Amino acid sequence: MLAMELTEAQLRYFKASDVQKYALNVLIGNGVPEAEADIVAKCLVAADLRGIDTHGVNRIPSYMERIRQSVLDPKAKPALNQITPVVAQVDGQNGFGFLAAALGMDSAIEMAKTFGVGMVCVKHSNHFEGDRCLSLVFTNSSPALPVWGGRSKLIGVSPLACGAPAGSTKPFILDMAPSIAARGKIYKAKRRGEKIPVDWALDGEGRPTDDPAKALEGVMLPMGGPKGSALAIMMDVFSGVLSGSAFAGHVTNPYDPSKSADVGHFLLAIKPDLFMPMDDFKERMDYLYRRVVESDKIAGVDRIYFPGEMEQITQEKREMEGIPYTVTEVENLNHEAELVGQSLWFHPSPRAAVFSFKV
């Protein structure tokens, strides 16, 4: 079945606060210091709230397995090296990518406040997900895409993100991969026993497939043909080559616990009022928003959304109704809690049948 066919009977809904407490306890139970565990837990829950289920709390089992196999250091703290007044480098020390990226972006923002721009490269990091500034964020990732004209995995499905604040309307938030679909969606489909659209990936024999397991044995397909392939290479240039981290197909898959990932990130922050007062910038962003969402619609389209708006609507809904997980996902998450001896139970929101969530 496709994801849209999941029924209410297959889902369990949980309060974001309960999910965050679960993630915090499991992280601490695996040796992550509480302050750092709090940052990681909040980032994972934020992804789930926005409907990015592929990058939320369901990543806990793979992250914890990497800790158990000693390829991710739960106690690592990223280190900042100031290169110039507007350029810095963060060494993730093989810890959580969330921590390295948070330190890097905080540093970039502080530089931008003083000098107008701030740029940070991050090396020796791990997988991570992505207000006061315009921001541009690149990361590289493990091989999943062929280069255009090739057939083997070489370039990662390396996402880019961009954000800009607005006034009374929705901010601009772009978060996209250069593939037709994010690889996390294929892992999610496999986890949930779903099929995938046949144009997402090729199997190990180079044939289109709707089987997520076979897709993971093959390659993802780039969006827009050579354009998606070129974007993926660009992300590798800025995130891998420039940062000093792994690149050119040498980043380790986050689901592979055999060795460290050595992911690289590139972060850029720009002060919005460099060329005009902040109120004028926000007014112009509001005008852009209205022009986009009020555009003439093609047949069959009821509403046009600004980039990031659908995720913000999902977050508002899930904050009220809870975050949905399948029974299998809950069982996998509860297993991680059992491994660290957690025994306190939480229950889902009233929308779903009572189902326990061990934290």
C-alpha positions in Angstrom: 0.0 0.0 0.0 1.1 3.6 -0.5 1.4 5.9 2.6 -1.9 7.6 1.8 -3.7 4.3 2.3 -2.8 4.0 6.0 -5.9 3.9 8.1 -6.6 5.3 11.6 -6.6 1.7 12.9 -3.0 1.4 11.8 -1.9 4.6 13.6 -1.3 5.6 17.2 -1.1 9.3 18.2 1.2 10.6 20.9 1.6 14.0 22.5 4.7 15.8 21.3 5.8 16.3 25.0 5.6 12.5 25.6 7.5 11.7 22.5 10.2 14.2 23.4 10.4 12.7 26.9 10.8 9.2 25.4 13.6 10.4 23.0 15.4 12.2 25.9 15.3 9.2 28.2 16.5 6.8 25.5 19.3 9.1 24.5 20.4 9.6 28.1 20.2 5.8 28.6 22.7 5.4 25.7 25.2 7.8 27.3 24.3 11.1 25.7 24.7 13.9 28.3 21.3 15.5 29.3 21.9 18.9 27.8 23.0 17.5 24.4 20.2 14.8 24.5 17.7 17.6 25.0 18.8 19.3 21.8 18.7 16.1 19.8 15.3 15.1 21.2 13.8 18.5 20.4 15.1 18.4 16.8 13.7 14.9 16.2 10.3 15.8 17.6 10.3 19.1 15.6 10.7 17.0 12.4 7.8 14.7 13.3 5.6 17.7 14.2 6.2 19.2 10.7 5.3 15.9 9.1 8.9 15.0 8.1 8.4 11.5 9.5 11.4 10.2 7.7 13.7 12.3 9.8 12.0 12.2 13.2 12.0 10.0 16.3 12.0 6.9 14.1 15.7 7.6 13.5 16.3 6.7 17.2 17.0 2.9 16.5 19.6 3.6 13.8 21.3 6.3 15.9 21.4 4.1 19.0 22.8 1.1 17.0 25.6 3.4 15.8 26.4 4.3 19.5 26.3 0.6 20.4 28.8 -0.2 17.6 31.0 2.7 18.8 30.9 4.5 15.4 29.0 7.5 16.9 30.4 9.1 20.1 27.4 9.9 22.4 29.5 12.2 24.6 31.3 14.1 21.8 31.0 17.9 21.9 31.6 19.9 18.7 34.6 22.3 18.7 34.5 25.7 17.0 37.6 27.2 15.2 37.2 30.9 14.2 39.0 31.3 10.9 38.3 34.9 10.0 35.7 37.4 11.5 33.1 36.0 9.2 34.2 32.4 8.7 34.4 29.5 11.2 34.8 25.8 11.1 33.2 23.2 13.4 34.7 19.8 14.1 31.7 17.6 15.0 34.1 15.1 16.7 32.0 12.2 15.3 29.1 13.2 17.5 25.5 14.0 16.7 25.0 16.2 13.6 22.3 18.2 15.4 24.9 19.4 17.9 27.5 20.3 15.3 24.9 22.1 13.1 23.4 23.9 16.0 26.8 25.3 17.1 27.6 26.2 13.5 24.4 28.0 12.8 24.5 29.9 16.2 28.0 31.0 15.3 27.0 32.0 11.7 24.1 34.1 13.1 26.3 35.8 15.6 28.8 36.7 12.9 26.0 37.9 10.7 24.6 40.2 13.4 28.0 42.0 13.5 29.4 41.7 10.0 26.3 41.1 7.9 27.2 37.5 6.9 28.6 34.5 8.7 29.8 31.2 7.0 30.6 28.0 8.8 31.8 24.6 7.5 31.3 21.5 9.6 33.4 18.4 9.3 33.4 14.9 11.0 29.7 15.1 11.7 26.7 12.8 11.4 23.2 12.9 10.0 21.0 15.8 11.0 17.7 17.5 9.9 17.8 21.4 9.1 14.6 32.9 12.2 16.7 35.7 12.9 18.6 35.6 9.6 18.3 34.5 6.0 20.0 31.1 6.0 21.4 28.6 3.5 22.3 25.1 4.6 23.9 22.3 2.6 24.9 18.8 3.7 26.3 15.8 1.9 25.3 12.2 2.5 26.1 8.6 1.7 26.0 7.4 -1.9 22.5 6.9 -3.3 22.3 8.6 -6.7 24.2 7.9 -9.9 25.7 10.8 -11.7 23.8 11.7 -14.9 24.7 9.0 -17.4 26.1 6.6 -14.8 24.5 3.6 -13.1 26.3 3.1 -9.8 25.7 4.9 -6.5 28.2 7.7 -6.2 26.5 11.0 -4.9 24.4 11.3 -1.9 20.8 12.5 -1.8 22.2 15.6 -0.2 19.5 18.1 0.9 19.6 21.8 0.8 17.6 24.2 3.0 17.0 27.9 2.8 14.9 30.2 5.1 13.9 33.8 5.2 11.7 35.6 7.8 8.5 37.4 6.9 6.2 39.9 8.6 2.5 39.0 8.9 2.6 36.1 6.5 4.4 32.7 6.5 8.2 32.6 6.4 10.0 31.1 3.4 11.3 27.6 4.3 12.7 25.4 1.6 14.0 22.0 2.5 14.6 19.6 -0.4 16.7 16.8 -1.8 18.0 16.6 -5.3 16.3 13.3 -5.9 12.7 12.7 -6.9 12.0 11.6 -3.3 14.0 11.7 -0.2 15.7 8.4 0.6 14.2 8.5 4.1 10.8 8.0 2.4 12.0 4.7 1.1 13.2 3.6 4.5 9.8 4.7 5.9 7.9 2.7 3.3 10.0 -0.4 4.0 9.4 0.0 7.8 5.7 0.4 7.2 5.3 -2.4 4.6 4.3 0.1 1.9 5.1 0.2 -1.8 6.7 3.3 -3.4 5.9 5.0 -6.7 7.8 3.4 -9.6 9.6 6.6 -10.7 11.5 7.0 -7.4 14.2 4.5 -7.8 15.7 1.6 -9.7 16.5 -1.9 -8.3 19.9 -3.6 -8.4 19.3 -4.6 -12.0 18.5 -1.1 -13.1 14.8 -1.6 -13.4 12.0 0.6 -12.0 10.6 -0.8 -8.8 7.8 -0.2 -6.3 9.5 -2.4 -3.7 11.4 -0.2 -1.1 13.7 -3.1 -0.2 14.7 -3.5 -3.9 15.0 0.2 -4.3 17.5 0.4 -1.4 19.6 -2.3 -3.2 19.6 -0.1 -6.3 19.8 3.7 -6.9 17.6 6.7 -6.3 16.7 8.8 -9.3 17.6 12.5 -9.5 14.9 15.1 -10.0 15.1 16.8 -13.4 17.7 14.4 -14.8 21.1 16.1 -15.1 19.9 19.1 -13.0 19.3 17.0 -9.9 22.6 15.2 -10.4 24.4 18.5 -10.7 22.7 19.9 -7.5 23.9 16.8 -5.6 27.4 17.3 -6.8 27.2 21.0 -5.8 26.2 20.0 -2.2 29.2 17.6 -2.1 31.5 20.4 -3.2 30.4 22.8 -0.4 29.7 20.2 2.3 32.5 17.6 1.7 35.3 19.0 -0.4 35.4 22.5 1.2 34.8 21.3 4.8 37.5 18.6 4.9 34.9 15.9 5.5 34.2 12.7 3.4 33.0 13.3 -0.2 32.8 11.7 -3.6 30.8 8.7 -2.3 32.8 8.1 0.9 30.2 9.2 3.4 28.8 6.3 5.4 25.1 5.4 5.4 23.4 6.4 8.7 21.9 2.9 8.8 25.4 1.3 8.5 26.9 0.9 12.0 30.2 -0.4 10.7 32.1 2.9 10.7 31.8 6.6 11.3 29.8 8.7 8.8 32.1 11.7 8.5 29.4 13.9 7.1 30.1 17.5 6.2 27.8 20.6 6.3 27.9 24.1 4.9 26.0 26.9 6.7 25.5 30.5 5.7 23.7 33.2 7.6 22.8 36.7 6.1 21.5 39.7 8.0 18.2 40.5 6.3 18.5 44.3 6.8 21.8 44.7 5.1 20.3 46.8 2.3 17.1 48.1 3.7 15.3 48.4 7.1 14.0 45.1 8.5 10.4 46.3 8.2 10.8 47.0 4.5 12.4 43.5 4.0 9.5 41.8 5.8 6.9 43.9 3.9 8.6 42.7 0.6 8.5 39.1 1.8 4.8 39.5 2.7 4.1 40.8 -0.8 6.0 37.9 -2.4 4.0 35.5 -0.3 0.7 37.0 -1.4 1.7 37.0 -5.0 2.6 33.3 -4.8 -0.4 32.0 -3.0 -2.9 34.2 -4.8 -1.6 33.1 -8.3 -4.1 31.8 -10.8 -4.6 28.1 -10.2 -4.6 25.3 -12.8 -7.5 22.9 -13.0 -7.8 20.6 -10.0 -5.7 22.8 -7.6 -7.7 24.2 -4.7 -4.8 26.0 -3.0 -1.3 27.2 -3.7 1.2 26.9 -0.8 4.3 28.9 -0.1 7.4 26.8 0.5 7.3 25.4 4.1 3.6 26.4 4.6 2.3 22.8 4.4 4.7 21.7 7.1 3.7 24.6 9.3 0.0 23.6 8.9 0.9 20.0 9.7 2.7 21.2 12.9 -0.3 23.1 14.0 -2.5 20.1 13.5 -0.2 17.6 15.2 0.3 19.9 18.2 -3.4 19.5 18.8 -4.0 15.9 17.7 -0.7 14.2 18.4 2.0 12.7 16.3 1.1 9.5 14.4 3.2 6.3 14.4 2.3 2.9 13.2 2.1 0.0 15.6 5.4 -1.5 14.2 7.2 1.8 14.7 6.0 2.0 18.3 7.2 -1.5 18.9 10.6 -0.6 17.5 10.8 2.5 19.7 9.6 0.6 22.8 12.4 -1.9 22.1 15.0 0.8 22.4 13.5 1.9 25.7 13.6 -1.7 27.0 17.3 -1.9 26.1 18.1 0.9 28.5 15.8 -0.3 31.2 13.1 2.4 30.9 9.7 1.3 32.4 7.4 4.3 32.5 4.5 4.2 30.1 2.7 7.0 28.2 -0.5 6.7 26.3 -1.5 8.2 23.0 -4.0 11.1 22.6 -7.7 10.2 22.8 -8.0 10.3 19.0 -6.6 6.7 18.8 -7.2 3.6 20.7 -5.1 3.3 23.9 -1.7 2.0 23.0 1.3 2.2 25.4 4.5 4.0 24.5 7.4 2.9 26.8 9.8 5.6 27.8 
